[in-house]
Amino acid sequence: MTKLSIEDRKSAYEKNRENINKRVIVCAGTGCIANGALGIYQEFLEAIEKSGQPAVVSMENEAQGYHVSRSGCQGFCQMGPLVTILPERVMYCLVKREDVTEIVEKSLLHDDVVERLLYHKPGYGTACRTIDDIPFYKRQHRLILKHCGIIDSEDKYDHIL
């Protein structure tokens, strides 16, 4: 077995990501799991495959399609289960299994958003399209936890950003 340096692993990971269309991150923190996040994760894998596209669960090898992963707690538990679409950074809140097919169809296949699943600012009713638009995250400056909510703790290659 060949030992690879961290730099070599990072380079391989980045090369493997080149053919990924988008990434779907399902929050798998305790609160989101309690509200069905693991079923939502599984539903994404199935819905993507049904759409005729490959679903990729690990970036260990070169792959094509949509990368579906879980993350640790994203911090916005009261709005979970949360689903984030990268690279656009679109965040969907209070997602249910029955929402997944619509997210795949609109966000993954047609670069659109599912408006009703976006966070809406209380009192204003305006939708926050990305994580960066949500006041809860906007006021934060994450240093040590900057990859929190993005890294899949079960994918050893995901830690090498």
Phi and psi in degrees as a GROMACS rama.xvg file:
@    title "Ramachandran Plot"
@    xaxis  label "Phi"
@    yaxis  label "Psi"
@TYPE xy
-84.2831  132.583  THR-2
-88.263  130.743  LYS-3
-108.404  143.594  LEU-4
-75.281  165.416  SER-5
-58.5797  -41.1863  ILE-6
-62.8353  -40.4624  GLU-7
-66.4763  -40.0528  ASP-8
-64.8859  -42.024  ARG-9
-63.1196  -43.0477  LYS-10
-62.4631  -42.2905  SER-11
-64.9987  -41.5623  ALA-12
-61.2348  -46.9575  TYR-13
-63.7525  -38.0179  GLU-14
-65.0042  -40.8303  LYS-15
-65.8356  -28.7801  ASN-16
-76.3368  -15.5049  ARG-17
-58.6169  -32.8322  GLU-18
-97.8467  10.6288  ASN-19
-87.5096  126.603  ILE-20
-69.9607  -53.7767  ASN-21
-150.648  166.504  LYS-22
-120.947  135.762  ARG-23
-110.413  122.407  VAL-24
-114.744  120.142  ILE-25
-102.033  122.476  VAL-26
-63.1952  127.725  CYS-27
-119.963  34.2113  ALA-28
-74.1305  166.947  GLY-29
-53.5  -47.8675  THR-30
-63.5964  -41.5404  GLY-31
-70.0743  -38.6781  CYS-32
-61.9424  -42.5135  ILE-33
-60.9737  -24.2671  ALA-34
-102.434  15.693  ASN-35
101.407  16.2435  GLY-36
-60.1015  -37.1201  ALA-37
-67.8476  -35.5342  LEU-38
-66.3058  -36.836  GLY-39
-65.8227  -42.398  ILE-40
-57.2987  -49.7889  TYR-41
-62.2498  -39.7661  GLN-42
-62.4246  -37.8142  GLU-43
-62.042  -45.2282  PHE-44
-57.864  -45.1849  LEU-45
-69.2832  -43.6339  GLU-46
-66.2152  -37.965  ALA-47
-66.2371  -45.7523  ILE-48
-60.9896  -41.3488  GLU-49
-63.4923  -28.0538  LYS-50
-76.2446  -4.82814  SER-51
91.1371  5.87743  GLY-52
-107.999  150.942  GLN-53
-79.4718  142.346  PRO-54
-104.428  125.775  ALA-55
-106.973  129.695  VAL-56
-107.567  -11.6504  VAL-57
-144.187  144.632  SER-58
-97.7014  20.5642  MET-59
-64.3924  -35.2247  GLU-60
-121.869  160.565  ASN-61
-64.0254  132.694  GLU-62
-149.464  165.154  ALA-63
-124.837  149.514  GLN-64
125.964  -143.844  GLY-65
-114.109  125.249  TYR-66
-84.5262  119.844  HIS-67
-112.599  124.269  VAL-68
-141.484  167.686  SER-69
-108.045  159.511  ARG-70
-132.276  170.242  SER-71
-75.1102  -173.819  GLY-72
-55.8371  132.111  CYS-73
-95.3181  -2.522  GLN-74
92.4285  -17.7116  GLY-75
-102.535  51.4718  PHE-76
-55.5482  -37.2225  CYS-77
-65.541  -13.3471  GLN-78
-109.601  9.17511  MET-79
-84.0824  164.588  GLY-80
-66.9595  139.954  PRO-81
-104.869  142.874  LEU-82
-132.305  128.199  VAL-83
-114.991  136.665  THR-84
-110.471  121.533  ILE-85
-108.233  148.44  LEU-86
-88.6681  -3.91426  PRO-87
-67.9646  -20.6029  GLU-88
67.2309  26.1551  ARG-89
-70.1991  133.427  VAL-90
-119.387  127.315  MET-91
-103.792  140.475  TYR-92
-115.613  154.141  CYS-93
51.802  41.2791  LEU-94
-72.5159  141.804  VAL-95
-121.142  161.297  LYS-96
-53.6341  -39.464  ARG-97
-70.315  -9.87356  GLU-98
-85.6883  -18.1068  ASP-99
-61.6053  -45.7783  VAL-100
-58.5751  -40.289  THR-101
-66.8806  -39.9359  GLU-102
-63.329  -44.6325  ILE-103
-60.3977  -49.278  VAL-104
-61.6021  -50.518  GLU-105
-80.5206  -53.439  LYS-106
-80.963  -41.1009  SER-107
-83.1283  -47.9394  LEU-108
-85.6095  -26.467  LEU-109
-126.444  13.09  HIS-110
51.524  38.4159  ASP-111
-117.302  177.004  ASP-112
-121.515  156.151  VAL-113
-96.3104  94.5973  VAL-114
-51.7709  -43.8417  GLU-115
-65.9335  -17.6291  ARG-116
-97.5197  -3.08414  LEU-117
-74.7958  155.738  LEU-118
-71.3039  134.355  TYR-119
-113.247  127.228  HIS-120
-63.6942  123.564  LYS-121
-58.7153  136.667  PRO-122
85.3715  -21.1482  GLY-123
-110.492  -34.7265  TYR-124
75.5441  -0.0991023  GLY-125
-77.0124  139.54  THR-126
-82.9334  140.873  ALA-127
-102.124  109.836  CYS-128
-73.4584  -39.061  ARG-129
-118.427  166.793  THR-130
-54.231  -41.3667  ILE-131
-67.4725  -17.1507  ASP-132
-87.8021  -16.0956  ASP-133
-79.8223  122.603  ILE-134
-52.1059  -37.7425  PRO-135
-55.1701  -41.5338  PHE-136
-89.2745  -32.0651  TYR-137
-59.2801  -34.0853  LYS-138
-84.5401  -0.768786  ARG-139
-98.401  145.217  GLN-140
-124.962  93.5392  HIS-141
-83.3266  125.855  ARG-142
-106.865  -69.8155  LEU-143
-69.9213  -33.6062  ILE-144
-100.419  25.8058  LEU-145
-63.4401  -23.6103  LYS-146
-99.3386  3.95003  HIS-147
-63.0443  130.494  CYS-148
91.4415  -3.13954  GLY-149
-117.301  -41.9274  ILE-150
-74.1686  134.835  ILE-151
-90.8999  110.293  ASP-152
-64.4191  -16.245  SER-153
-95.0305  -1.14832  GLU-154
-110.399  107.042  ASP-155
-61.2929  -25.0768  LYS-156
-80.555  -20.9348  TYR-157
-71.1015  -19.8742  ASP-158
-77.1863  -15.1373  HIS-159
-95.715  73.6716  ILE-160
